[in-house]
Amino acid sequence: MKKELKGVGKMRTKNWLSMLMVLLMAISLVACGSTQKPGTEINDIVQSSSDTESPGVASSGLPITPEKTTISAFIMQMPTGMIDVKTNTFTTEMEEMTNVHLDMVVAPNDGAKEKLNLLLASDDYPEIILGGLFNNAELVKYGTEEKILIPLNDLIDKYAINLKERWSEHPSYKNDMTSLDGNIYGIPAADSGTTGHGAASMKLWMNMDWLEKLGLDMPVTTEDFHSVLKAFKTQDPNGNNKQDEIPLTGAINTWNADPYLFLLNAFDYYDNGTLLKLKDGKVSFCANTDGFKQGLKYIATLYNEGLIDPAAFTQNEQQLSAIGNNEGVAIAGAAAAGHLGMFVGVNNIERCKQYDNIFPLQGPNGYMGTPYAKDVRLSGAQFVITDKCKRPDVAIRWADLFCSEEITVRSQIGIKGKQWDDADPGTVGMDGVTPATRKYLTFETSGEVAKTNDTWGWTMRLIEPNWKATFQVEGDIYDPTNYEARLYRATIKLLPYAADVDQMPSFWMNNDDSSKINQIFTPLNDYVKTSIVEFITGKKDVDKDWDTYISGLSKLNYEEYVRLYQTAYDALVK
């Protein structure tokens, strides 16, 4: 058994365990409300129906149409979770079950938005669009203004049985999805288990074996963290008599693996999603504060001393996982990632055991916090129907299946008897109380090369029921089949350190303001992200070039961006 780490880690562990027990009891009350039957297979929900709301489409039951119906679809395929969406077994099963064939235009997530924009501009776009490609402003632009996206209100009312069930469970969801003109232009994604482990996604995973071997405490302050990284670099913690250790690494264009996100939040609140902070009714910009500036100087110091992997600012998630799963000995001391499996494959059990997420660091100005979404607020869309669609009734019925438990489990986990099965009698789910209905047989994460082509993952997720909470948790928490529970616990322990800010609501703006937001945000966000990397890597000097950076923000109308959100917030709370 490993020795307990010294220092504040012991005190923090006791505190978060107490908090964990309270929260688990509360969450179990919600999870116990599930009425889904255990062990339902995808074919079990295939049923016939004679009811029709329009010619050739059933209002419920399957198949959706008696004859094969083709719908053209633009699909953003995520780089993990499947090998090929066109040959995926779930794709085949969905077509056989529904009689709906998707004529796919598939684009990888890197560059998908640009490709879609070209199609929309050329008037050569498909009937439905899948993937997180629309924010609220874009839904207004392409829905209210350009009429490319059709309103879904009547279609949902007639056909979306599962979506309306999710609305009944979460009454705020319908309002979040409804634009100012009263129309719903798309269906967003909401992962299972309310906020789940995504509630605090700016995590940093550290090699606890290395800390123990070097006799180091878990870092509490940014100064401690600096010292730990130096020790990782110079004291051969992996014991191979080589200086091959990478103190800190990360990746870009994936889920919060940028190495600076966790560290900036030791100096001031930083949200990379909107670049905004809401506190006591005031909206402010978070990429121009003194704390942000001091954070950049600190991270630049780490980089200059060779403590941050230069590849962390250019490599993708697969390259990050190659570092984490390095054959032989571990070579990474710490990595930023929304979840550990992006960095180390959970079936690499001994390596995976070495890492745990650390608590937020305290900066020299006394700030310590992490962005934490305590409530689920929906925004944007993962599924939309365009005005090209000949059978919107069929399209909405097809999409509504992704709001059901059975299809969600099939699309996210895989095949019964292969990736999952019925739970063992007497076992409980993730909260330790709710009776389990299913269990994992295997589990893969994005830190591992896909061995099967059975799931869709984030290529298509809509509003899900709370299915994760009822998957069996039994035995060693480091067992790959318990990975979701491990992530849940890793997240709950961060709750006492949630940033002292108000959660930004889901905003809908009028056409003019929405268009302005759309025009401002993309170049502004690109400028901020590029500048952060340039400050850290030395292309820009934080002190000498700070005023020029601020001037660049002004030229990109960041003040107007903040004003628009403040106006929207004021209108919302009136």
BATI-970956 format. One record per residue (C-alpha): x, y, z. Coordinates in steps of 0.1 Angstrom, whole numbers, plus 2048, in hexadecimal, padded with zeros to 3 digits. Each point is the difference from the previous one (the first is absolute). Example, Ala and Ser with C-alpha at 12.3 -4.5 7.8 and 13.67 -1.06 7.14 Angstrom:
residues 2
87B7D384E
80E8227F9
//
This chain:
residues 574
800800800
80D8237F8
80981781C
7EA81E805
80E8207F2
80B819819
7F3823806
7DF8107F8
7F57E37EA
7F57ED820
7EB81D80D
7F18067DE
7F87DB7FB
7EC800821
7ED81F7F6
7F67F47DD
7F77DD80C
7E7811818
7F28157E3
7FF7E17EA
7E97ED818
7E781D802
8008047DA
7FC7DB7F9
7E27FE816
7F081E7EE
8087F27DE
7F27DE808
7DE80F806
80080D7DC
80E7E07F2
7E67EA812
7E68107EA
80A7EC7E2
7E57E97F2
8157EF7E5
8007DB7FF
8237EF804
8107EE7E4
7EC80D7E3
8117F97DF
7FD8177E2
7EA7E67EE
7E87FF81E
7F38227F8
7F87F77DC
7DA8007FE
7E68067E5
7E681C800
7E28077EB
7FE82480C
80B81A7E7
802825803
80A8057DC
8017E87E2
81A7E4805
80D809823
7F67F0820
7FA81781E
80F7E6816
8107DE7FC
8197F37E7
8087FF7E4
7FA8257FB
7F57FB7DC
7F47E07EF
8178057E2
82580B800
803826802
8208127F8
80A820812
81F8147F7
81580881F
81F815808
8127EE81C
81D80C814
8127E180A
814803821
8237F17FE
7F97E781C
7E47E7808
7FE7F17DD
8157F67E2
7E880A7E4
7DD80D804
7F57F27DF
80A7DC808
7F8802826
7EA7E380D
7E9819811
7FB8127DF
7F67DF7F0
7E97F781D
7EF822800
7F97FD7DB
7F27DD803
7EB80A81E
7F28217F3
8007FB7DA
8128217FE
8208017EC
81781E805
81280C7E0
81E80E813
81881C7FA
81A7F881B
81981A80D
81A7FB81B
7FA81881D
8208137F7
7F38167E3
7DC7F4801
7F3823809
8118107E3
7F47E57E8
7DC80480C
8028267FD
80A7FC7DB
7E37E97FA
7E7818811
80D81D7EC
7FE7ED7DF
7DD7F4806
80C7DD7FB
7F97F3823
7EF7DF80B
7DF7F9811
80D7FC823
82080A812
80F7EC81D
81B80B819
80681E817
8028187E3
7E781B80A
80081881E
7E2814809
80B81E7EB
8047E97E1
7DE7F0806
7F18237FF
8148097E1
7F77E17EC
7DE7FB80F
7EF821807
8138157E6
8097EA7E2
7E57E5805
8197E47F8
7F77EE820
7DB7F8805
7ED804821
7FC7DF812
7E3809818
7E47EE7EE
8167E37F7
80B7FB824
7DC80380C
7F47E57E8
81D7E87FF
81B80681A
7F47E981C
8217FB811
80B8247FE
7E080B811
8077E781C
822810805
7EE822802
7E97F381B
81E7F5814
8128217FB
7E681C7FA
81B81A7F9
80C7EE7E1
7E380A7EA
805825809
8257FD7F9
7F97F37DD
7E681A7F7
80C81F7ED
7F1823805
7E87FB7E2
7F27E2813
80F7E67E8
8177E3807
8197FC7E4
8157E380D
8057E681B
81E804817
8157E6813
7FD7F8825
8167E480C
7F27E7818
800805826
7F88267FF
821811800
8147E0807
8268017FF
7FE81C7E6
7F581881C
825809806
8137F87E0
820815805
8117E4812
8257F9803
80C7DC806
8217FA813
8157E2804
7FB7F7825
81B7E57FF
81A81A7F6
7F581681D
8037E3818
8227F57F3
80F823803
7F0805822
7EC81E7F4
7DF80E80D
7E38057E8
8058247F4
7E9819810
80D8217F2
80E80A7DE
822802811
7FC7DC80C
7F67F67DD
81F8107F1
8167ED818
7EF7DF7F9
8058047DA
825808805
8047E1815
7EE7EB7E5
81880E7E6
8217FC813
7FC7E3819
7F97E27EA
7DF7F7810
7FA7E47E7
8217F080A
80E7F87DD
820815804
7F58167E3
7F4824800
7E27F77EB
7E580D818
7E68197F3
7F581481E
7E080D7F1
7EE7FA7DE
7DF8047EF
7EF8047DE
7EC8187EB
7DE7FD7EE
7F27E8819
7EE801821
813818818
8227F07FB
8118227FA
81A80181B
7FA82480A
7DB7FD809
8047F0822
81E817808
7EF8217F6
7E47F8819
81A80281C
8028257FA
7DC80A7F6
7E17F17F2
8057F67DC
7E57F17EA
80C7F57DE
7DC7FB7F3
7F3823800
81E81480E
7E680F818
7FA801825
7DF806811
80080C824
7E4813813
7EE8087E0
81F80F7EF
80F7F17E0
8258057FB
81C7F57E9
8187E780F
81E8027E8
80C823809
802800826
81F805816
7FC7DC80B
7FF7F37DC
8208147F9
8127F381F
7F57DC7F6
80F8047DE
82180C80F
8017E2818
7F97E77E4
81A8107EA
8197FB81B
7F87DB802
8037FE7DA
8228127FF
80D7E781A
7F77E37EA
7E47F4818
7E48017E6
8017EA7E2
8028177E1
7EC7E67ED
7E3807817
7F781E7EB
7FF7EE7DF
7F87DB806
7DF7EF7FE
7EF7E9819
80E7E07EF
82480E803
7F9809825
7F47DC807
8207F37EF
81481281B
7E97F481C
8017DC7F4
8258007F9
80D7DC7FF
8157F681E
80281C81A
7EA81F804
81081F7F2
7E681A809
7FD810822
7E08127FA
7E78077E4
7E28167FB
7E17EE7F3
7DA801805
8037DC80B
81E7E9806
7F77E87E5
80981A7E6
8247FC80C
8037DD80E
7EB7E37F3
7EC7F281D
8087DC7F5
825809806
7F67FA824
821803813
8098207ED
7DD80E806
8037FA825
81E816802
7EC8207F8
7E7814813
7F28227FC
80D81B818
7ED81B811
8008247F3
820813807
801820814
81281C7EE
81681B810
7E2818802
7ED7E7815
7E77F57E5
7F77DC7FD
7E37F17ED
7F47EC7E3
7E38057E7
7E47E980C
7DE7FC7F0
7E87F981C
7E18017EA
7FA7F37DD
7F881C7E7
7FC7F77DC
80D8147E3
8057FB7DB
7F67E27EC
80E7DD7F7
7E37F97E8
7EE8177E8
7E97FC7E2
8058167E2
7E680D7E7
80E7E67E7
7F07E4814
7E47EE7ED
7F67EB81F
805815820
7E77E9811
8177E37FA
81F81480A
7F280A822
7F57DD808
8227F37F8
81181B815
7E87FA81D
80D7DD804
82181080D
7EC80D81D
7F77DD80C
8137EB818
8037E17EA
80D8127E1
817815815
8107E2811
8047EF7DE
80F81E7EF
81780981D
80A7DE80F
7FA7E67E5
7F07DE7FC
7F07EC81C
8157E1807
81F8117F2
805821810
7E57FE81B
7E77E9810
7E57FE81B
80D809823
8087E681A
7E47FB819
80381681F
8198187F1
7FD826801
80881C7E8
81881E801
7F081181E
8047E1816
7DB7FE807
7EB7FD7E0
7FC7DB7F4
8157F97E1
7EF7F67E0
81E7FB7E9
8257F9803
81D8067E9
8127E27F2
81B8157F0
808825800
8158157E9
808825801
80E8187E8
8237F980D
7FE7DE7EF
7FF7F77DB
7DD7F47F8
8007DB7FC
7DC7FE7F5
7E88157EB
7E17FC815
7F982280E
7FA8247F5
80C81381F
7FF8257FE
7F97FF7DA
7DC80080B
7F3806823
7DF811808
7ED804821
8067E0813
7EF7F081D
8157F981F
80C7DE7F4
82480280D
7F5801825
7F17DD7FD
81F7EE7F2
80E7E8819
81E80B815
8107E2810
8247F880C
81F8147F9
7F98247F6
81E7FD7E9
7EF7E47EC
7F980E7DD
7DB7F8804
7FE81881E
81081D7ED
7E18167FF
7FC7FC826
825809805
7FB8207EB
7E1809813
8137FE821
81D8137F2
7E781C7F7
7EC800820
820806815
8058217ED
7DE80E80A
80C81281F
8188137EA
7E680B7E6
8078247F4
7EC81A812
7ED80B7E1
7DD7FE7F4
7F87E77E4
7FB8107DF
7DC7F97F4
7F77F57DD
7FB8207EC
7EA8077E3
8038227EF
7EE8137E5
80B7FD7DC
81681E800
8127F9821
8037DB7F7
8108097DF
819818811
8097E581A
8077E87E3
8168197EE
81480A81F
8067DF812
8127EA7E7
81D8197F8
80180B825
8037DD80C
81A7F77E7
81481F809
7FF7F8825
80A7DC7FB
81C8097E9
80D81B817
8007E981E
8177E87EE
81681C7F3
80480E823
8087DF80F
8197F57E5
8128217FF
7F580D7DE
7F081C814
80D80F820
7E480481B
80E82180D
80B8107E0
7E37F57EA
7E3801819
7F38227F5
8027F67DB
7EC7E0809
7E5815812
7FF8177E3
7FA7E27E9
7E37F6816
7F08227FC
8047FF7DB
7ED7DF800
7E4811813
8027EC821
7EF81C812
7E27FD7E9
8017DB805
7FD804826
7E581B7FC
7EB7E97EA
8017E581A
7F981881D
7E280D7ED
7F37DD7FA
8057F7825
7EE81F80C
7E37F87EA
7FF7DC80C
7FF808825
7E681C7FD
//
